[in-house]
Amino acid sequence: MLKIRLARAGRKKRPFFRIVLTEHTKPVHAGYKEVLWWYDPLSHTMKVEVEEVKSWFAKWARPSNRMAKLLHKHTNDDFFKEFIVYTERTRTKKKEVDDA
């Protein structure tokens, strides 16, 4: 399965991310098939073409959880909201059990 995820670039204390298309079994720093877009977390800017993203979804590519959150925040499109996986924090669960 193809995965759309972030690949860090840039220098120390100045992160910059490429949004890449890769196989889901490959490690994060391994090669990737294609660089699609970019994201700058310090200025909160993202260059992305929504129609191109949706075309990759039609070809069975799926986003990572962080990528789905960024796409939903950037476009305000409910299409990307269905790919966000909500998880509970285990650390707070343990505290509640210990407090009881």
Summary of the structure (lengths in Angstrom):
residues: 100
radius of gyration: 16.0
end to end distance: 43.5
largest distance: 50.8
contacts: 236
relative contact order: 0.17
helix: 33%
strand: 33%
